[in-house]
Amino acid sequence: MDPQQNTTQMVNKNLEILRQSLIVLTFCSIVVYFYFMVLMLTIYFTNSSAREQARYVLFAHMMINDLVYLVTTLFLFLLSFYPVTFPVPFCYTVITMSSTTLKVTPYNLAIMCLERYIAICFPLRHGEFCTLKRTAIATGVIWTIGLIPNLGDLIILSLSVDRSFFLLHVKCFRTALRFTTVQNSIRDFVYISTFSLVGLIILFTYIKIVMVALKVGSGKAFAAKAGKTVILHAFQLILCMTAFIYTLIEPLLKEYVSLLPIINFCFFMCLPRFLSPFIYGITDEFFRVHMKRFLLCKVQICHPN
């Protein structure tokens, strides 16, 4: 056998082993993530005090949004391995849901930062501003903002193709539904503007919180504690925006990296969603206390005295 051909086969075999390992690791992580997510949502929905606080309503909304994002993304990822086709309207709906939930998470983080800003800088008016009704309106607004670019994309797509295109069956790839450079430009503009706007909101709220904390509190310890939540949201934003970064580098690397789809799915789509609720659940006292109680109850049931 040709040594070069033998080397190529060995490399392909190793790449396939690596790909399968990443897939197995990702699916195991998804199972753990779903369990953790169900646990946190159970804690939220079974505590009336949490359901009456804007910060926990927004956090629960973010968890549900990320859950929808992962389910739709996982569905699209699995379809990429099989020659299965679906009607164009169905594919466009699934891709739109994935795209919208991707954008809603950073918007939700911005609202959560503003809620903390009001709670710390205007504590006497927090109950007036951060009501459940206004929280519901805020979530409706961020969903509307998230859907507007997709509506524009649909209009451009409708003007660029024949109406019979929507009667076809295609593989559910984003590229299968993009026919003009304008669509790509809209996507890139929305991603960049989202990162910039949400980043500025987080920076603004952090600076304001630290300034107020230094005035009211007694030194750096108090200021650090006051700004910790906003710093956490900044870290969550960076994690969420990695999925945006992939869309910008994909055209440059897809011809050179054979493992790019699985790397994208594992590290750019799944990992940020896995870490975000874990970090928040561990750092937030409410969830930490209730999770300890839940786990202790499970241990006592499994190992009674």
N, C-alpha and C positions, 0 to 999 in steps of 0.2 A: 504493500500500500504506500502511496505517496506520503512522505513525512509531513508535507504541508497540509495535505488533506486530513491526515490523522490528527494534527494539531488543531485544525479547524473544528473537527468533530469533538475533540476534547473540550475546547473552549465553549462550543455550543452546549455540550452536556453540562458543564459547570454552570453556565448561565441559566439553563433550565432548572438545575437544582436550586440555585439561588432564587430564582423566580418563584418556584414552588414553596420554598422556605418562607419567603416574604408573604406569600398568600396565606399560608397556614398561620403564621405569626399574626397577621392582620385580622384574620377571622377569629382567632382566640382572643385578641384584644377587643374586638367588637362585642363578643359575648360578655366579657368582663365589663365593658363600658355600658352595655345595655342593662346589666344587673345593677351597676352603680347608679345609672340614670333612673331606673325604676325605683330604687331605694330612695333617692333624693326627692323624686316627684311624689312618692308615697308620703314622705315626711311633710312635704309642702301641703298636699291636699288633705291630710288628716289633722292639720293644725290650723285652727281658725285664725289665730293671731298672725300667722305667716301670710295667710291669704288676704289680710287686711293691710299689709304693709307694701308700699309701692316697690321697694327695693327687691323684695322676694317675689312679687308678681312679675317684675321684669326679669329676674333671674330664671323663674320657672318658664317664662315665655322664651328665653334664650335657649334653655335646655330642650324644650319641645321643638323649637325651630332647628336646632342642630341635629336633633333626632330625625326630623323630616329630611334635612339635607343629606345625612349619612345614608338613609334608606334609599333615596332617589339616586344618589351617587353610586351606591353599591349595586343597585339595579342596572345602571348604565355600564358600570365596570364589568359585571358578569355578562352582559349582552355582548361585550366586545370580544368574548372568547367563542361565540357561537354565531353561525350564519343565519341569524333570526332577523326577520324584518317586521316592522309594524307600520300602521298607517301614519302618514306625516303628522296629522293633528295630534295623535297620541304621543309621538316622539317629541313634538314641539312642546306639548304640555308638561311632560316629564322634565325636559331640559330647562324649560322656563321655571319650574318649581325649584330645580337644583340651583339655577342661577340666582333666583330671587332670594332663597334662603341663605345663599352664600353672602349676599349683600346685606341682608337684614341683621345678621349677627353684629357686625361693627356698628351699625346704626343703633342697635340695642345697647351696646356698650357705651355709646355716647350719651344716651338717655340715662343710663345708670350712673354715669359720672356726674351729670347735671343734677340728678336726684341727691347724690352725696354732697355736691356743692351747696345745694339749698339747705340740706340738713345741717351742715356745719356752719355755713356763712349766714343763713337766715333761719335759725332754729325755731323762732317763734312763728314763722309763717310757713314752716314745712308742712304742717297739717292742712293748710289752706291750698298750697300749690300742688302737693303730691297726693291728691285724692285718687281713689280707685277709678273714678270716672275719667279724670284727666290722664291717668296711666293707660286706660283702654284707648283713649283718643290718640295718645302718643304712639301706641303700638299700631294702630290703624294708619297713622301718618307714615311711619317707617315702612310699612308694607306697601303703601301706595307709592312711596318714593322708590322702593325696590322694584316695583312692577313697571313703572313708567319706561325705563330703558328697554324692557322686553316688549312693551307695546310699540315703541318706536321701531324696534327691530322687526316686529311682525308686519308693520306697515311697509317698511322698506322691502321685506321679503315678498310681500303680496304684489308690490309694484314691479319686482324684478323677475318674477317667474309667471308662467302661465297658470291659470286657475286649475288646470288638470293636475298640476304638481301635487296639490293637496289631496288628490285621490290615490296617489301612489303609495307603495309600501317601501320603506327604506330602513337601513340599519340606523339605530339611534345614536348617531355621532353628531356632535355640534358642527363639524365641518360639512356634514351632509345638508345642513340647513343654512349655510352661509354662502352667498353668491356674489356679494359685493364687498369692496374694501370699506365701504361706509359702515357696514355692520361691525367689522373688526375695529374701526375707529371709535364707534360708539362704545363698544365693550371696553377698550383700553382707556378711553376718557372717563368712563364711569368708575373703573377700578382705581385709577390714579386720583380722581377727585374725591372718591370715598375715603381712601387712605389719608389724603391731605386734610379733608374737613374733620374727620373723626380724630385724627392726630392732634389738630389744633384745639379741638374741644377738650380733649384729655389734658393737653398741656395747660390750657387756660384754667381749667378747674383745679388742677394740681397746684398751680402757682397761687391761686386765690385761697385755696384751703390752707396751704402752708403759711401764707401771710396772716390769715385770721388766727390760725393755731398759735403762731409765735406771739401774737398780740395778747391773746386770751390765756394761753398756757404758760408753762414755766420751763421754757428751754426747748432743746432739740428733740428730746424724747417725746414730748407731746406732739410736736410738729410731725415727727416721723410716723407716729401712730395715726394721726389724722389723715396723712396723705397715703397711707399704705394701701387703702382700697383702690384709690385712683391709679397708683402704680401697678396694682394687680390688673386693672382694666387695660392699662397700656401694654402690659405683657400679653394679655389675651388678644389685644388688637394685632400685635406683631405676629402672633401665632396664626390668627385668622387670615391675615394678609398674605401669608406664604402661598395660599391657593391662588391669589391674584398674581403673584410673582411668576408662578408656573405658566400661566397663560401668555406671559410676555416672553419667556425663554423657550417655550415649547417649539416654535418654528425654527429656532436656531439649533436645537439639539436633537430633534427627533430622527434625523438621518444618521446620527452618530451613536446614539445610546439606545440599544435594543430593549433595555429594561425600563425605558422612560415611563411607559404607562403604569407599571406596577410601582415604580418609585414615586410617581406623582400621586397615585392613590394612597399609598402607605404614609408618606411623609408630608405631603402638602394638603391632602384632603382629610385623612383620618386622624393623624397624630395631633394636630391642633385642637380638634374637637374632643379627643380623649383627655387631653391635659387640662383643658379649661374648666370643666365641672369638678374634676378631682382637686385642682388647686383651690377653687372657690369653696368647695365643700370642706376642705381641711382647714382653711384659714378663717372661715366664718364660724363664729361661736355657736350660733343657733343650730346649724346643720351638724357641726362637730359633736355637740352634746347629744343630739337625738340619734346620730349614727352610733355613738358609743353605747347608748341605751339599747338600740336595736341589736347590735352585735353581742352585747352582754346577755341579752335575752336569748339569742340564738345559742350561745355557748352553754347557758344554764339548761336549756331544753335538751341539747345534745349530750351534755355531761352533768346530769343532775347530781346533787350531793347525796 
